[in-house]
Amino acid sequence: MDKVKKRNAQRRTLDPNSGIIRYLGIRRYTRDVRDLGLVLPDPSFVINMLPPGASVDNIATAVCTRYVHTSTNKSKCTIHAARWTPDGRRLLTGAATGEFTLWNGLTFNFESIMQAHDGPIRAMRWSHNDVWLLSGDDTGTVKYWQSNMNNLKMVQAHREPIMDIAFSPNDSRFATASDDSTIKIWGFADSNEERTLTGHGWDVKCLDWHPTKGLLASGSKDNLVKLWDPKTGAVLSTLHGHHSTVTGITWNRNGHWLATSSRDQMVRVFDVRTLKEMASFRGSKEISCVAWHPVHEALFSSGGADGSLMFWDVHAPTALGGVEKAHDTNIATMDWHPLGHVLATGSNDHATRFWGRNRPGEGLVQRIPSRFQGMDDGYFGDGMAAAATAAAAAAPVAAARRSAAGAAGAGTGAITVTPSSTILPPPGP
């Protein structure tokens, strides 16, 4: 009976085009948020939901805790990397079998699969001009891909697994981080190794290039975060604070904030203008990955080793929302849709899951009951009436903190955030 229900269930679709068209129609005469219309905690107000970019002052509208869909390959294996295509029409995942899988970005169904690498795919990164994709695997190989998934070149970059890849701002170079404790700078056009950065005492687990400057940031199993000059290979600064392996690192699009995640259960945000920690956030267990929202500057998400998914505001005293047991095991990767209305996560439980924004009247805290785990039809929350109050309360607090902090003072003082009772799962399935 369950198989019949699953086969006949209508596939959920998250199509942002209606909200985008509506926003394009009203933005000409829209002065500020007062003219965008009210969104009350009632499902009938779903037609008033606009893209995240239309509500830049209220980041609570971009929290994606609504379970939408689970996508799994026929061959069960860990999903180590996931990246949306630049146009947002598809999600590309890299698996432990070395396969690329393409999933539709609207209906989340399977589109295509191909054997891309001989070993597990550990890292993928699109160039800034949206033309090239680089992927790295456990054998230390880097491959060049066009947007049509045509492989043009292969480079043996390291002897150990490649854990992360980053492009320079002008795409003329890229950097690779490996378990051999080194970072290498490569010329993109000729694939020549230009420089090897040595300084970490153990495996380099994550890497990111500054969005506008010649500045590299890396995290390692030696618990350290290092800032590098890619031209000279010198270590510019070492950021201390984590007490275990640094598992994720990413620059904010403003170029000032650097978010790092670690197995010490902490996510820390550093301001590179002062080289000081400006905020810290404690998760429920080891934090395995972190990702900034593409539209809202202060919003980011984190995934835990226990499968929990959390959403944080840099300036807020508590977490905005979360999903306990978003996956059965460790969340290995996550990536935001370019519009910011969908979050995709990949895990060691062999599943790729898609998370959407909550409907009016639903809670910012969600939970997937065990009877829905692994199924394609989703559980859409408890419809908690307090959600609108929580979302409305979070935005003014964050906005007040942002205005009080100011651009210059944002990096002074540390804010320590711990999960409060508001992010615990609702009792019972």
N, C-alpha and C positions, 0 to 999 in steps of 0.2 A: 504493500500500500504506500509506503514511504517513497519507493522508487517511482510509482505512478505520479504522486504529488510533485516530486522533484522534476519529472519530465514535463509536466503540464504547468509548472509554475512560470509566471511571466517574468522575463528577465528584467532586472532593474536597470534603468538607464539614468545617468546623470548628464544631462545636456545643458550646458551653461548658456547656450545661444539665446534663449528667450530673455534671460536676465541681462545679457550684454546688449541686445537690441533695445530693450526697454531703457537701459541706462544711456545708451547713445542718443535716444530720443528725448530724454529729459535733461541731459547735462547742459544743454545750451542755456536753459533758463534756471538752472539750479545754482543758487547762491552758496549754500552750505548744506549741512546735514539736515537742517529744518525743512528743506524742500524735497527730501528724498522719500518722504512718506513713512508712516508708522509701521512697525512690525511687532504686533502684539502676540502674546503667547497663545496663539490659536492656529490650528493647521490651515485655516482659510486664508491666512496672511502669507502663505508660501509664495504667492504670485508677486509679493512686494520684495522678495529677496533679490538683491543685486549682487554682482560679482564682488569679491573681496576688495578690489581696487576702488569701488565706489564708497566704501566705508573705512577710509584710512584712519579715522579717529576712534574706531571701535573694533579692536582686534578680536573681540569675543565672537564676532560674526564669522571668523575664519577658522575656528576650532573644529577639527574634523574628527569627531568621536562617533559618528554614525556608521555602523557596519553596513557595507553595501554588498560586497561580493568576495568570494574566495575562488582563486584560480590555481589549479594544480596541473603539472605535467603528468603524462602517463607514466613516465619513469620517475619514481619518487626520489628526490634528491634535494639537498640544501640549496637555497637561493642565496648566493653570496653578494650579488650586485643587482641593482635595479635602477634604470634611468628612463625618464620620459623622453620621447623624441622632442626636438625643439618646437615643433608645431603643436605638441600636446595631443596628437591623434592616437598615439600608441605608447605602450609601455614596453620597454625592452628589459628582459631579465637575463642574468648570467648564472648558470647553475653549476653544481659540482661535477656534472657529467661533461662540462665543456660546451654545452649547447646554449645558443641564443633562442629565446622564445619571445614572440611579439604578441601582445594582448591589445585588443581594441580599447581605446580610451573612453568610449561612450557606453558600450554594453559590456565591456570587460571579458568578452569571449576570446577564445583562441583564434589566432590568425595564421601564424607561421612558426616553424621551428627549423633550425639548421645547426649542424655541427661546426662550431666556430674554433674551438681549441682542443688540444689533445688532453689537457688537464683541467682541473677545476678553475673556473673564471673567478678571479678575486676582485678585479677593479675594472670600471668603465668610466669614461669621461668624454663629453662632447666638447668640441672646440667652441670658442666664443662666437665664431662666424656661423655656427650651426651646420657646417659642411662635413666635418670629420669626426669620427669616433675612434678613440683608442681603447683597447682592452688588454688586460694583463692576466696571466694565469700562474699556476703553481710551478710551472717549469721555468719561469723567468722570462717568458716570451711576451713581447708587445706586438699587437697587430693593428694595422691601419684599416679603417672601414669607411666607405662612403655612406651617404644617407640611405642608399638603396641596398645596403648590406653587402656591397661588393668589396672583397678583400684585395687590397692593392699591395701591401707590403708587410713583412714580418721581420722583427728585430729581436735578437737574443740579448736582452738587456742585463739580466742578472742570472746567477746560478741558483739562487734561492727564490721562493715565491714572491711575486710582486703584490704588495698589499694595497697600494694606492697610486693614482696617476693624477697629475695636475698640469693644466696648460698655462703658459704665460699670458699676460693680458692681450698681446698682439698675435698670439698663436704661432709665433715663430719658433718657440721652444716648448718643451714639455719636460716634466720631472717625474721620476719614478722612485718609489719607496719600497724597500725590500726587507725580507727577514735576514739578509746578510749584514744588517746594521748600517747600510749605506743609502745615500740618496744620489741619484745621477741626473745630470742635466743633459738633454739631448737636443740637437737641432732637428726641427720637424721636417724640413725639406730634404736634407741629406742623410738623416738618421745617424749622424755622427755623435759620439759621446764627447761632450765639451768639458765636463767637469764632474768629479766625484766628491761628494760632501761626506766627510767622516767626522764624527763627534759624539754620536750616540753610542752608548755602551752595550746596547742590545738591539733586538729586532725593531725596525721602524714600522709602526703599524698604520700610520695615517699621515697625510700630506695635503697641503692646500697652498695655492699661489694667490698672493694678494690680487684683488680684482683690478687694480690700476697701477700698481707699483712693482718694482723688482724686489720682492720680499717673499720669502718662503717660510711657511710654518710647518713644523713636523712634530709628531708625538710618537713616543717609543715605549717599549717594554721596560725601559729604565726609569719610568715614572716622570720623565722630563718633557717639557715643551720647549723647542728651540726655534729661534728666528734666524734665518740665513740670508746672506747676500749672495744671490745666484751668480753674480759676475765674478766675485773673488773666491767664493766658497767659504767665506769666514762666518763664524757664529757671531751674530750681532747681540743676542741676548738669550738667556735661559730663564724660563718661567717655572718656578717651583710652586707646588701647591697640591698636586696629586700624590697619593700614597700607593698607587698601584698602576698597572699598565694603562697608558693613554690609548683609548680605542677609537676615538673619533676627533676630528678637528676641522673647523670650517670658518671661513671669513664671512662676516656680515657684508652685505652689499654697500654699506656706508664706508667700508674700509677701515673702521676704527675698532670694531669689536671682533674678538676672536673667541669662539665657543669651543670648548674641549670637553670630552666625556671620558670616563675612566671606570675601571673595575672597582674603584673605591666607593662606588655608589653616588659619585658627585659629578655634576656638570658645572663647569666654571666658565665665566665670561670675563675675559681680560680686555682692558682698554690699552691698545698699543701706544697711545699718545703719552701715557704715564707709565706704561709697563707695570701696571698694578691690576689686581683682581677687583672688578667692580661688582660682581654678584656671584653667588654660588647657590646651587640647587641640589637637594638630596632626593634621590629616587628610592624606590622600594628595594632594589637590589643592584647588582652590577649593571652599569650603563654601557651599552654596546655600540650605540650610534647616536648622532645628533644632526639636525638639519634645520637651517633657518627658513622661514616662510619667504616666498619670492616677492611678496607685496608688502606685508606688514614688517617693518624694520625690527620691531622689538619682540616678535613672536617666533618661537622655535619649538621643535618637538624632539623628544628623545625616546629611545627604545631600550628596554632592559633585558637582562639575561633570563628573567622569569617570564618574559612575554608581555610585560606591561608597556603601554604606550602613554606618554605624558605630554602635556602642552603647557608651555611656560611663557610668561611675559617678563622680560628683563626687569621691568620697573614694578611689578606686582609683588605683594608680600606672600601670596599663595599661588598654587598651580591653578590655571584656568580650567583644566579639565583632564580627563584621562580615561583609559580603558584598561581595566584589570584583565589579564589573560587575553590580550588581543591576539596572541599566538600561544601555542602550547609550550614552546621553548624560546630560546634566545632569538631576538629580532636582530638579524645580521645587517640589514640595510633598509633605508627608507629614502623616498624622494617625493618632493612636492610637484604637483602639476604646475606648469608655467603660470596658469591663472590663479593658483592658490586655493582652488575649491575642492581638490581631491588630494589625498595622501596615499601613496602606495608603500607597503611594507613587505619585505621578504624575510623568511625565517628558516631556522634549522628544522622546523616541522614540515618542510617541503611545500609550504603554501605561500602564495602571493595574495595579499589581501588589500582591498581598496576601502578607503574611509572617506565619507563625505561630510559635509556640514550638516548640523542638526536642523531639523524642521522647527518652525516656531512652536513652542510648547514642549519640546523635548529637552532632556537634561544634557548638560555638558559632561556628565559622568555616565559611562555606558559599560555594559558587560555582555559578553556573549555566553549564553547558557550552554552547557555541555551538549545538549541535544541539537544545537545548531552548529557546533564546531565541525568544520570540514564540509559543510553543505553550501551550495551555491545561493540558496535563498537566504535572505538576511534577517537578523533580529534588529528591530528598529527602536529598541529602548523602551523605557517605561512611561514616556510622556510626562515626565515630572513637571508639574506646574511651576515649580520654583526655578526652572531654568532661565526664564526671562528675567527674573529678579537677579539671579547670579550673573548673567551676562551683562545686564544693565549696570550692576554695581561694580563689576570688574573694570569696565571701560573708564568711568570717571576717576577711579582711584589711580589707574595707570596713567591717564592723561595728566592728572594733577602732579604725579611724581615726575613725569617727563618734563612738564613745564617748570617745576621747581628745580629739577636737576640742571637743566640747560645744557647746551652743547659743551661748554668748557668744564662744567662740574660733573659731567656724567661719569668720569673715571675716578672720582674721589669717593672713598668710603666703600665698604663692601656690604652687600645685602645678602644675608643668609636666609634661604627659603627652604622650609621643610614641608612635606605634605601635611595638610590639615585634614580634619574629619570630612570636609566637603568633597574630597576626591576618593573616598572609600566607595566600594561597589554597593549598590542597593542590595538589601537582604533578599536572598532567595532568587531563583531564576525567574 
